[in-house]
Amino acid sequence: VEGDAVCLAVEVREAHCNARGFAHGGLISALADNAMGLSAVRLARMRDGQSQASAVTVTLTVDFV
């Protein structure tokens, strides 16, 4: 936890990689989705003082190049 943000990390192993040896886009998307949700809830709790603040992802769109 850093201020109003939550930072996540993952150790990428072979099982997390695509055929080219890079971290699979789905893994990166899931990590980003989780970090954004946790950060949004943390910010809402800090700003509004709501200990019960929560969030869910309704739509997530990712374009891979």
All heavy atoms as TSV, in Angstrom:
chain	resi	resn	atom	element	x	y	z
A	1	VAL	N	N	0.853	-1.169	0.000
A	1	VAL	CA	C	0.000	0.000	0.000
A	1	VAL	C	C	0.898	1.231	0.000
A	1	VAL	O	O	1.809	1.339	0.813
A	1	VAL	CB	C	-0.926	-0.001	1.237
A	1	VAL	CG1	C	-1.756	1.245	1.286
A	1	VAL	CG2	C	-1.802	-1.230	1.238
A	2	GLU	N	N	0.641	2.120	-0.925
A	2	GLU	CA	C	1.423	3.355	-1.036
A	2	GLU	C	C	0.461	4.527	-1.148
A	2	GLU	O	O	-0.124	4.757	-2.200
A	2	GLU	CB	C	2.340	3.307	-2.248
A	2	GLU	CG	C	3.397	2.222	-2.177
A	2	GLU	CD	C	4.298	2.199	-3.392
A	2	GLU	OE1	O	4.177	3.078	-4.253
A	2	GLU	OE2	O	5.125	1.294	-3.470
A	3	GLY	N	N	0.250	5.254	-0.051
A	3	GLY	CA	C	-0.663	6.390	-0.070
A	3	GLY	C	C	-2.077	5.942	-0.372
A	3	GLY	O	O	-2.647	5.145	0.349
A	4	ASP	N	N	-2.628	6.451	-1.487
A	4	ASP	CA	C	-3.994	6.083	-1.862
A	4	ASP	C	C	-4.028	4.976	-2.909
A	4	ASP	O	O	-5.058	4.711	-3.513
A	4	ASP	CB	C	-4.770	7.304	-2.356
A	4	ASP	CG	C	-4.139	7.940	-3.588
A	4	ASP	OD1	O	-3.056	7.502	-3.989
A	4	ASP	OD2	O	-4.742	8.876	-4.139
A	5	ALA	N	N	-2.907	4.324	-3.131
A	5	ALA	CA	C	-2.827	3.271	-4.146
A	5	ALA	C	C	-2.397	1.942	-3.531
A	5	ALA	O	O	-1.779	1.896	-2.476
A	5	ALA	CB	C	-1.826	3.669	-5.226
A	6	VAL	N	N	-2.730	0.903	-4.245
A	6	VAL	CA	C	-2.310	-0.442	-3.871
A	6	VAL	C	C	-1.458	-0.972	-5.012
A	6	VAL	O	O	-1.884	-0.973	-6.167
A	6	VAL	CB	C	-3.523	-1.363	-3.651
A	6	VAL	CG1	C	-3.074	-2.769	-3.325
A	6	VAL	CG2	C	-4.421	-0.822	-2.547
A	7	CYS	N	N	-0.248	-1.386	-4.717
A	7	CYS	CA	C	0.651	-1.924	-5.737
A	7	CYS	C	C	0.742	-3.434	-5.569
A	7	CYS	O	O	0.919	-3.930	-4.465
A	7	CYS	CB	C	2.037	-1.301	-5.603
A	7	CYS	SG	S	2.045	0.471	-5.849
A	8	LEU	N	N	0.606	-4.144	-6.677
A	8	LEU	CA	C	0.691	-5.595	-6.672
A	8	LEU	C	C	1.886	-6.022	-7.509
A	8	LEU	O	O	2.309	-5.315	-8.416
A	8	LEU	CB	C	-0.578	-6.211	-7.260
A	8	LEU	CG	C	-1.889	-5.858	-6.577
A	8	LEU	CD1	C	-3.056	-6.479	-7.327
A	8	LEU	CD2	C	-1.889	-6.329	-5.143
A	9	ALA	N	N	2.395	-7.199	-7.225
A	9	ALA	CA	C	3.506	-7.740	-7.996
A	9	ALA	C	C	3.268	-9.232	-8.207
A	9	ALA	O	O	2.531	-9.861	-7.454
A	9	ALA	CB	C	4.823	-7.525	-7.269
A	10	VAL	N	N	3.872	-9.747	-9.233
A	10	VAL	CA	C	3.783	-11.174	-9.511
A	10	VAL	C	C	5.131	-11.631	-10.061
A	10	VAL	O	O	5.792	-10.903	-10.800
A	10	VAL	CB	C	2.629	-11.497	-10.503
A	10	VAL	CG1	C	2.871	-10.879	-11.859
A	10	VAL	CG2	C	2.422	-12.981	-10.624
A	11	GLU	N	N	5.538	-12.799	-9.664
A	11	GLU	CA	C	6.751	-13.383	-10.224
A	11	GLU	C	C	6.332	-14.214	-11.424
A	11	GLU	O	O	5.638	-15.218	-11.287
A	11	GLU	CB	C	7.451	-14.268	-9.192
A	11	GLU	CG	C	8.757	-14.829	-9.701
A	11	GLU	CD	C	9.483	-15.630	-8.638
A	11	GLU	OE1	O	9.326	-15.351	-7.447
A	11	GLU	OE2	O	10.226	-16.554	-9.045
A	12	VAL	N	N	6.714	-13.780	-12.601
A	12	VAL	CA	C	6.304	-14.445	-13.838
A	12	VAL	C	C	7.193	-15.666	-14.071
A	12	VAL	O	O	8.416	-15.547	-14.141
A	12	VAL	CB	C	6.380	-13.481	-15.036
A	12	VAL	CG1	C	5.988	-14.186	-16.318
A	12	VAL	CG2	C	5.480	-12.278	-14.796
A	13	ARG	N	N	6.549	-16.792	-14.166
A	13	ARG	CA	C	7.245	-18.049	-14.438
A	13	ARG	C	C	6.794	-18.579	-15.784
A	13	ARG	O	O	5.905	-18.035	-16.427
A	13	ARG	CB	C	6.945	-19.050	-13.330
A	13	ARG	CG	C	7.458	-18.567	-11.984
A	13	ARG	CD	C	7.291	-19.576	-10.926
A	13	ARG	NE	N	7.858	-19.052	-9.677
A	13	ARG	CZ	C	7.833	-19.684	-8.561
A	13	ARG	NH1	N	7.295	-20.890	-8.480
A	13	ARG	NH2	N	8.357	-19.150	-7.479
A	14	GLU	N	N	7.393	-19.651	-16.223
A	14	GLU	CA	C	7.091	-20.211	-17.536
A	14	GLU	C	C	5.594	-20.489	-17.716
A	14	GLU	O	O	5.038	-20.256	-18.791
A	14	GLU	CB	C	7.881	-21.498	-17.752
A	14	GLU	CG	C	7.776	-22.038	-19.171
A	14	GLU	CD	C	8.657	-23.254	-19.394
A	14	GLU	OE1	O	9.599	-23.480	-18.608
A	14	GLU	OE2	O	8.389	-23.973	-20.367
A	15	ALA	N	N	4.935	-20.935	-16.671
A	15	ALA	CA	C	3.504	-21.247	-16.749
A	15	ALA	C	C	2.655	-20.008	-17.020
A	15	ALA	O	O	1.516	-20.125	-17.487
A	15	ALA	CB	C	3.045	-21.906	-15.453
A	16	HIS	N	N	3.186	-18.817	-16.762
A	16	HIS	CA	C	2.461	-17.572	-16.962
A	16	HIS	C	C	2.725	-16.961	-18.337
A	16	HIS	O	O	2.210	-15.889	-18.643
A	16	HIS	CB	C	2.863	-16.545	-15.901
A	16	HIS	CG	C	2.673	-17.027	-14.511
A	16	HIS	ND1	N	3.722	-17.148	-13.622
A	16	HIS	CD2	C	1.569	-17.454	-13.846
A	16	HIS	CE1	C	3.261	-17.598	-12.471
A	16	HIS	NE2	N	1.971	-17.802	-12.576
A	17	CYS	N	N	3.536	-17.624	-19.138
A	17	CYS	CA	C	3.981	-17.038	-20.404
A	17	CYS	C	C	3.238	-17.597	-21.613
A	17	CYS	O	O	2.741	-18.716	-21.597
A	17	CYS	CB	C	5.479	-17.276	-20.586
A	17	CYS	SG	S	6.464	-16.412	-19.351
A	18	ASN	N	N	3.209	-16.775	-22.647
A	18	ASN	CA	C	2.625	-17.210	-23.912
A	18	ASN	C	C	3.700	-17.932	-24.739
A	18	ASN	O	O	4.814	-18.150	-24.267
A	18	ASN	CB	C	2.031	-16.010	-24.668
A	18	ASN	CG	C	3.059	-14.929	-24.958
A	18	ASN	OD1	O	4.251	-15.170	-25.012
A	18	ASN	ND2	N	2.581	-13.703	-25.132
A	19	ALA	N	N	3.356	-18.265	-25.958
A	19	ALA	CA	C	4.273	-19.026	-26.818
A	19	ALA	C	C	5.562	-18.261	-27.126
A	19	ALA	O	O	6.582	-18.869	-27.450
A	19	ALA	CB	C	3.569	-19.404	-28.110
A	20	ARG	N	N	5.529	-16.948	-27.026
A	20	ARG	CA	C	6.706	-16.137	-27.301
A	20	ARG	C	C	7.587	-15.926	-26.075
A	20	ARG	O	O	8.618	-15.273	-26.142
A	20	ARG	CB	C	6.286	-14.785	-27.863
A	20	ARG	CG	C	5.645	-14.890	-29.222
A	20	ARG	CD	C	5.420	-13.524	-29.740
A	20	ARG	NE	N	5.633	-13.522	-31.177
A	20	ARG	CZ	C	5.116	-12.635	-31.975
A	20	ARG	NH1	N	4.382	-11.664	-31.488
A	20	ARG	NH2	N	5.345	-12.704	-33.261
A	21	GLY	N	N	7.144	-16.432	-24.933
A	21	GLY	CA	C	7.936	-16.312	-23.722
A	21	GLY	C	C	7.664	-15.062	-22.906
A	21	GLY	O	O	8.371	-14.795	-21.938
A	22	PHE	N	N	6.646	-14.291	-23.288
A	22	PHE	CA	C	6.264	-13.091	-22.550
A	22	PHE	C	C	5.103	-13.402	-21.610
A	22	PHE	O	O	4.342	-14.339	-21.849
A	22	PHE	CB	C	5.825	-11.971	-23.502
A	22	PHE	CG	C	6.883	-11.544	-24.468
A	22	PHE	CD1	C	6.722	-11.754	-25.819
A	22	PHE	CD2	C	8.043	-10.917	-24.029
A	22	PHE	CE1	C	7.681	-11.359	-26.722
A	22	PHE	CE2	C	9.013	-10.522	-24.924
A	22	PHE	CZ	C	8.837	-10.735	-26.272
A	23	ALA	N	N	4.957	-12.597	-20.558
A	23	ALA	CA	C	3.813	-12.773	-19.657
A	23	ALA	C	C	2.529	-12.703	-20.479
A	23	ALA	O	O	2.355	-11.814	-21.314
A	23	ALA	CB	C	3.812	-11.689	-18.586
A	24	HIS	N	N	1.647	-13.644	-20.260
A	24	HIS	CA	C	0.396	-13.730	-21.012
A	24	HIS	C	C	-0.445	-12.481	-20.741
A	24	HIS	O	O	-0.538	-12.001	-19.610
A	24	HIS	CB	C	-0.368	-14.988	-20.595
A	24	HIS	CG	C	-1.463	-15.339	-21.526
A	24	HIS	ND1	N	-2.681	-14.703	-21.510
A	24	HIS	CD2	C	-1.528	-16.249	-22.525
A	24	HIS	CE1	C	-3.454	-15.213	-22.445
A	24	HIS	NE2	N	-2.774	-16.149	-23.078
A	25	GLY	N	N	-1.064	-11.966	-21.782
A	25	GLY	CA	C	-1.889	-10.765	-21.666
A	25	GLY	C	C	-3.010	-10.912	-20.656
A	25	GLY	O	O	-3.379	-9.955	-19.968
A	26	GLY	N	N	-3.573	-12.105	-20.546
A	26	GLY	CA	C	-4.635	-12.337	-19.571
A	26	GLY	C	C	-4.139	-12.168	-18.148
A	26	GLY	O	O	-4.852	-11.654	-17.281
A	27	LEU	N	N	-2.905	-12.584	-17.881
A	27	LEU	CA	C	-2.315	-12.422	-16.556
A	27	LEU	C	C	-2.132	-10.940	-16.243
A	27	LEU	O	O	-2.485	-10.470	-15.156
A	27	LEU	CB	C	-0.964	-13.139	-16.482
A	27	LEU	CG	C	-0.162	-12.927	-15.206
A	27	LEU	CD1	C	-0.814	-13.631	-14.030
A	27	LEU	CD2	C	1.263	-13.401	-15.389
A	28	ILE	N	N	-1.619	-10.202	-17.200
A	28	ILE	CA	C	-1.403	-8.763	-17.006
A	28	ILE	C	C	-2.739	-8.053	-16.812
A	28	ILE	O	O	-2.882	-7.181	-15.953
A	28	ILE	CB	C	-0.615	-8.167	-18.185
A	28	ILE	CG1	C	0.788	-8.778	-18.229
A	28	ILE	CG2	C	-0.544	-6.650	-18.080
A	28	ILE	CD1	C	1.564	-8.465	-19.479
A	29	SER	N	N	-3.748	-8.433	-17.593
A	29	SER	CA	C	-5.077	-7.828	-17.469
A	29	SER	C	C	-5.682	-8.095	-16.097
A	29	SER	O	O	-6.254	-7.200	-15.468
A	29	SER	CB	C	-6.019	-8.379	-18.547
A	29	SER	OG	O	-5.531	-8.094	-19.821
A	30	ALA	N	N	-5.567	-9.318	-15.621
A	30	ALA	CA	C	-6.106	-9.674	-14.310
A	30	ALA	C	C	-5.400	-8.899	-13.199
A	30	ALA	O	O	-6.036	-8.420	-12.256
A	30	ALA	CB	C	-5.986	-11.175	-14.072
A	31	LEU	N	N	-4.096	-8.766	-13.300
A	31	LEU	CA	C	-3.331	-8.031	-12.300
A	31	LEU	C	C	-3.731	-6.554	-12.303
A	31	LEU	O	O	-3.945	-5.957	-11.238
A	31	LEU	CB	C	-1.834	-8.185	-12.576
A	31	LEU	CG	C	-0.884	-7.670	-11.513
A	31	LEU	CD1	C	-1.051	-8.420	-10.202
A	31	LEU	CD2	C	0.564	-7.795	-11.995
A	32	ALA	N	N	-3.856	-5.962	-13.491
A	32	ALA	CA	C	-4.260	-4.558	-13.594
A	32	ALA	C	C	-5.674	-4.352	-13.047
A	32	ALA	O	O	-5.937	-3.386	-12.325
A	32	ALA	CB	C	-4.181	-4.094	-15.047
A	33	ASP	N	N	-6.589	-5.257	-13.370
A	33	ASP	CA	C	-7.968	-5.170	-12.892
A	33	ASP	C	C	-8.001	-5.215	-11.365
A	33	ASP	O	O	-8.686	-4.415	-10.717
A	33	ASP	CB	C	-8.792	-6.302	-13.489
A	33	ASP	CG	C	-10.227	-6.306	-13.011
A	33	ASP	OD1	O	-10.840	-5.218	-12.933
A	33	ASP	OD2	O	-10.747	-7.395	-12.730
A	34	ASN	N	N	-7.255	-6.118	-10.793
A	34	ASN	CA	C	-7.206	-6.255	-9.342
A	34	ASN	C	C	-6.609	-5.007	-8.692
A	34	ASN	O	O	-7.142	-4.480	-7.714
A	34	ASN	CB	C	-6.391	-7.498	-8.971
A	34	ASN	CG	C	-6.668	-7.980	-7.579
A	34	ASN	OD1	O	-7.268	-7.311	-6.763
A	34	ASN	ND2	N	-6.189	-9.172	-7.291
A	35	ALA	N	N	-5.515	-4.512	-9.232
A	35	ALA	CA	C	-4.856	-3.325	-8.673
A	35	ALA	C	C	-5.758	-2.098	-8.763
A	35	ALA	O	O	-5.846	-1.311	-7.812
A	35	ALA	CB	C	-3.531	-3.066	-9.404
A	36	MET	N	N	-6.445	-1.937	-9.891
A	36	MET	CA	C	-7.338	-0.779	-10.042
A	36	MET	C	C	-8.496	-0.850	-9.061
A	36	MET	O	O	-8.869	0.158	-8.446
A	36	MET	CB	C	-7.851	-0.673	-11.478
A	36	MET	CG	C	-6.789	-0.219	-12.450
A	36	MET	SD	S	-7.410	0.053	-14.120
A	36	MET	CE	C	-7.752	-1.618	-14.646
A	37	GLY	N	N	-9.081	-2.029	-8.908
A	37	GLY	CA	C	-10.198	-2.186	-7.977
A	37	GLY	C	C	-9.790	-1.924	-6.539
A	37	GLY	O	O	-10.469	-1.193	-5.804
A	38	LEU	N	N	-8.684	-2.504	-6.125
A	38	LEU	CA	C	-8.201	-2.290	-4.759
A	38	LEU	C	C	-7.855	-0.829	-4.511
A	38	LEU	O	O	-8.138	-0.278	-3.441
A	38	LEU	CB	C	-6.978	-3.181	-4.484
A	38	LEU	CG	C	-7.258	-4.682	-4.404
A	38	LEU	CD1	C	-5.952	-5.460	-4.367
A	38	LEU	CD2	C	-8.125	-5.011	-3.203
A	39	SER	N	N	-7.266	-0.170	-5.501
A	39	SER	CA	C	-6.911	1.242	-5.363
A	39	SER	C	C	-8.159	2.119	-5.288
A	39	SER	O	O	-8.214	3.063	-4.483
A	39	SER	CB	C	-6.027	1.697	-6.529
A	39	SER	OG	O	-4.775	1.045	-6.484
A	40	ALA	N	N	-9.167	1.823	-6.110
A	40	ALA	CA	C	-10.407	2.604	-6.092
A	40	ALA	C	C	-11.107	2.476	-4.747
A	40	ALA	O	O	-11.589	3.469	-4.186
A	40	ALA	CB	C	-11.335	2.152	-7.217
A	41	VAL	N	N	-11.168	1.276	-4.205
A	41	VAL	CA	C	-11.803	1.062	-2.904
A	41	VAL	C	C	-11.012	1.776	-1.814
A	41	VAL	O	O	-11.579	2.431	-0.935
A	41	VAL	CB	C	-11.927	-0.448	-2.594
A	41	VAL	CG1	C	-12.299	-0.684	-1.144
A	41	VAL	CG2	C	-12.960	-1.074	-3.512
A	42	ARG	N	N	-9.697	1.672	-1.864
A	42	ARG	CA	C	-8.871	2.340	-0.860
A	42	ARG	C	C	-9.088	3.844	-0.903
A	42	ARG	O	O	-9.242	4.498	0.133
A	42	ARG	CB	C	-7.405	2.010	-1.067
A	42	ARG	CG	C	-6.498	2.700	-0.064
A	42	ARG	CD	C	-5.150	2.028	0.035
A	42	ARG	NE	N	-4.252	2.736	0.893
A	42	ARG	CZ	C	-4.304	2.739	2.219
A	42	ARG	NH1	N	-5.230	2.050	2.831
A	42	ARG	NH2	N	-3.441	3.417	2.940
A	43	LEU	N	N	-9.118	4.425	-2.093
A	43	LEU	CA	C	-9.333	5.868	-2.243
A	43	LEU	C	C	-10.708	6.263	-1.722
A	43	LEU	O	O	-10.846	7.263	-1.019
A	43	LEU	CB	C	-9.176	6.272	-3.707
A	43	LEU	CG	C	-9.304	7.752	-4.016
A	43	LEU	CD1	C	-8.227	8.540	-3.273
A	43	LEU	CD2	C	-9.193	7.989	-5.506
A	44	ALA	N	N	-11.745	5.484	-2.036
A	44	ALA	CA	C	-13.099	5.779	-1.554
A	44	ALA	C	C	-13.151	5.729	-0.029
A	44	ALA	O	O	-13.780	6.573	0.610
A	44	ALA	CB	C	-14.104	4.794	-2.145
A	45	ARG	N	N	-12.488	4.765	0.559
A	45	ARG	CA	C	-12.473	4.640	2.017
A	45	ARG	C	C	-11.743	5.814	2.663
A	45	ARG	O	O	-12.152	6.328	3.687
A	45	ARG	CB	C	-11.835	3.332	2.439
A	45	ARG	CG	C	-12.707	2.136	2.150
A	45	ARG	CD	C	-12.041	0.846	2.526
A	45	ARG	NE	N	-12.927	-0.287	2.254
A	45	ARG	CZ	C	-12.566	-1.542	2.367
A	45	ARG	NH1	N	-11.344	-1.843	2.751
A	45	ARG	NH2	N	-13.423	-2.500	2.097
A	46	MET	N	N	-10.652	6.260	2.047
A	46	MET	CA	C	-9.887	7.381	2.590
A	46	MET	C	C	-10.659	8.683	2.447
A	46	MET	O	O	-10.707	9.490	3.367
A	46	MET	CB	C	-8.537	7.500	1.876
A	46	MET	CG	C	-7.559	6.389	2.203
A	46	MET	SD	S	-6.044	6.488	1.230
A	46	MET	CE	C	-5.352	8.013	1.801
A	47	ARG	N	N	-11.287	8.871	1.284
A	47	ARG	CA	C	-11.982	10.121	0.994
A	47	ARG	C	C	-13.267	10.254	1.799
A	47	ARG	O	O	-13.546	11.283	2.377
A	47	ARG	CB	C	-12.288	10.216	-0.497
A	47	ARG	CG	C	-12.932	11.543	-0.906
A	47	ARG	CD	C	-13.335	11.554	-2.348
A	47	ARG	NE	N	-14.247	10.446	-2.570
A	47	ARG	CZ	C	-14.357	9.785	-3.711
A	47	ARG	NH1	N	-13.618	10.116	-4.732
A	47	ARG	NH2	N	-15.200	8.794	-3.842
A	48	ASP	N	N	-14.070	9.200	1.819
A	48	ASP	CA	C	-15.393	9.249	2.441
A	48	ASP	C	C	-15.425	8.656	3.838
A	48	ASP	O	O	-16.457	8.702	4.500
A	48	ASP	CB	C	-16.408	8.517	1.559
A	48	ASP	CG	C	-16.489	9.113	0.163
A	48	ASP	OD1	O	-16.224	10.319	0.020
A	48	ASP	OD2	O	-16.810	8.372	-0.768
A	49	GLY	N	N	-14.330	8.033	4.257
A	49	GLY	CA	C	-14.302	7.410	5.561
A	49	GLY	C	C	-15.211	6.201	5.669
A	49	GLY	O	O	-15.629	5.813	6.743
A	50	GLN	N	N	-15.533	5.598	4.523
A	50	GLN	CA	C	-16.423	4.440	4.508
A	50	GLN	C	C	-15.608	3.159	4.616
A	50	GLN	O	O	-14.891	2.795	3.701
A	50	GLN	CB	C	-17.233	4.392	3.213
A	50	GLN	CG	C	-18.169	5.547	3.020
A	50	GLN	CD	C	-18.904	5.438	1.702
A	50	GLN	OE1	O	-18.782	4.445	0.992
A	50	GLN	NE2	N	-19.662	6.450	1.366
A	51	SER	N	N	-15.746	2.476	5.709
A	51	SER	CA	C	-15.014	1.226	5.865
A	51	SER	C	C	-15.658	0.100	5.069
A	51	SER	O	O	-15.058	-0.946	4.872
A	51	SER	CB	C	-14.927	0.839	7.341
A	51	SER	OG	O	-16.229	0.630	7.853
A	52	GLN	N	N	-16.897	0.310	4.588
A	52	GLN	CA	C	-17.622	-0.723	3.865
A	52	GLN	C	C	-17.566	-0.538	2.348
A	52	GLN	O	O	-18.253	-1.243	1.622
A	52	GLN	CB	C	-19.087	-0.743	4.321
A	52	GLN	CG	C	-19.262	-1.071	5.789
A	52	GLN	CD	C	-18.746	-2.454	6.139
A	52	GLN	OE1	O	-18.913	-3.402	5.381
A	52	GLN	NE2	N	-18.103	-2.572	7.278
A	53	ALA	N	N	-16.791	0.410	1.845
A	53	ALA	CA	C	-16.703	0.641	0.404
A	53	ALA	C	C	-16.230	-0.618	-0.305
A	53	ALA	O	O	-15.375	-1.343	0.190
A	53	ALA	CB	C	-15.753	1.802	0.104
A	54	SER	N	N	-16.826	-0.914	-1.461
A	54	SER	CA	C	-16.416	-2.065	-2.253
A	54	SER	C	C	-16.627	-1.744	-3.725
A	54	SER	O	O	-17.260	-0.757	-4.070
A	54	SER	CB	C	-17.204	-3.317	-1.850
A	54	SER	OG	O	-18.565	-3.127	-2.114
A	55	ALA	N	N	-16.096	-2.588	-4.579
A	55	ALA	CA	C	-16.216	-2.370	-6.022
A	55	ALA	C	C	-16.142	-3.704	-6.748
A	55	ALA	O	O	-15.547	-4.664	-6.235
A	55	ALA	CB	C	-15.097	-1.449	-6.516
A	56	VAL	N	N	-16.754	-3.762	-7.908
A	56	VAL	CA	C	-16.652	-4.919	-8.791
A	56	VAL	C	C	-16.414	-4.424	-10.212
A	56	VAL	O	O	-16.811	-3.323	-10.557
A	56	VAL	CB	C	-17.922	-5.810	-8.770
A	56	VAL	CG1	C	-18.137	-6.408	-7.401
A	56	VAL	CG2	C	-19.140	-5.026	-9.191
A	57	THR	N	N	-15.774	-5.231	-11.017
A	57	THR	CA	C	-15.569	-4.891	-12.414
A	57	THR	C	C	-16.808	-5.288	-13.197
A	57	THR	O	O	-17.237	-6.438	-13.144
A	57	THR	CB	C	-14.348	-5.633	-12.984
A	57	THR	OG1	O	-13.204	-5.270	-12.211
A	57	THR	CG2	C	-14.119	-5.293	-14.447
A	58	VAL	N	N	-17.392	-4.326	-13.889
A	58	VAL	CA	C	-18.572	-4.598	-14.704
A	58	VAL	C	C	-18.142	-4.891	-16.130
A	58	VAL	O	O	-18.618	-5.831	-16.754
A	58	VAL	CB	C	-19.553	-3.407	-14.663
A	58	VAL	CG1	C	-20.728	-3.636	-15.587
A	58	VAL	CG2	C	-20.029	-3.165	-13.239
A	59	THR	N	N	-17.206	-4.097	-16.633
A	59	THR	CA	C	-16.708	-4.286	-17.988
A	59	THR	C	C	-15.208	-4.015	-18.001
A	59	THR	O	O	-14.745	-3.057	-17.407
A	59	THR	CB	C	-17.395	-3.311	-18.973
A	59	THR	OG1	O	-18.800	-3.522	-18.931
A	59	THR	CG2	C	-16.896	-3.539	-20.386
A	60	LEU	N	N	-14.484	-4.868	-18.684
A	60	LEU	CA	C	-13.049	-4.666	-18.855
A	60	LEU	C	C	-12.731	-4.978	-20.312
A	60	LEU	O	O	-13.005	-6.083	-20.784
A	60	LEU	CB	C	-12.238	-5.588	-17.931
A	60	LEU	CG	C	-10.724	-5.529	-18.072
A	60	LEU	CD1	C	-10.195	-4.172	-17.638
A	60	LEU	CD2	C	-10.075	-6.621	-17.250
A	61	THR	N	N	-12.199	-3.997	-21.006
A	61	THR	CA	C	-11.843	-4.183	-22.402
A	61	THR	C	C	-10.344	-3.981	-22.563
A	61	THR	O	O	-9.801	-2.999	-22.073
A	61	THR	CB	C	-12.588	-3.168	-23.290
A	61	THR	OG1	O	-13.993	-3.320	-23.076
A	61	THR	CG2	C	-12.276	-3.395	-24.753
A	62	VAL	N	N	-9.699	-4.913	-23.218
A	62	VAL	CA	C	-8.262	-4.835	-23.438
A	62	VAL	C	C	-7.985	-5.113	-24.905
A	62	VAL	O	O	-8.517	-6.073	-25.471
A	62	VAL	CB	C	-7.507	-5.867	-22.549
A	62	VAL	CG1	C	-6.019	-5.771	-22.786
A	62	VAL	CG2	C	-7.854	-5.677	-21.092
A	63	ASP	N	N	-7.172	-4.279	-25.516
A	63	ASP	CA	C	-6.752	-4.508	-26.886
A	63	ASP	C	C	-5.290	-4.913	-26.878
A	63	ASP	O	O	-4.441	-4.234	-26.307
A	63	ASP	CB	C	-6.907	-3.218	-27.729
A	63	ASP	CG	C	-8.350	-2.804	-27.868
A	63	ASP	OD1	O	-9.208	-3.679	-28.039
A	63	ASP	OD2	O	-8.614	-1.593	-27.780
A	64	PHE	N	N	-4.993	-6.057	-27.461
A	64	PHE	CA	C	-3.627	-6.554	-27.524
A	64	PHE	C	C	-3.058	-6.292	-28.917
A	64	PHE	O	O	-3.732	-6.511	-29.913
A	64	PHE	CB	C	-3.588	-8.064	-27.230
A	64	PHE	CG	C	-4.049	-8.394	-25.840
A	64	PHE	CD1	C	-5.325	-8.866	-25.625
A	64	PHE	CD2	C	-3.193	-8.251	-24.753
A	64	PHE	CE1	C	-5.753	-9.197	-24.344
A	64	PHE	CE2	C	-3.604	-8.555	-23.473
A	64	PHE	CZ	C	-4.894	-9.028	-23.274
A	65	VAL	N	N	-1.817	-5.842	-28.959
A	65	VAL	CA	C	-1.159	-5.592	-30.232
A	65	VAL	C	C	-0.008	-6.559	-30.357
A	65	VAL	O	O	0.734	-6.787	-29.459
A	65	VAL	CB	C	-0.627	-4.143	-30.301
A	65	VAL	CG1	C	0.106	-3.899	-31.602
A	65	VAL	CG2	C	-1.772	-3.155	-30.137
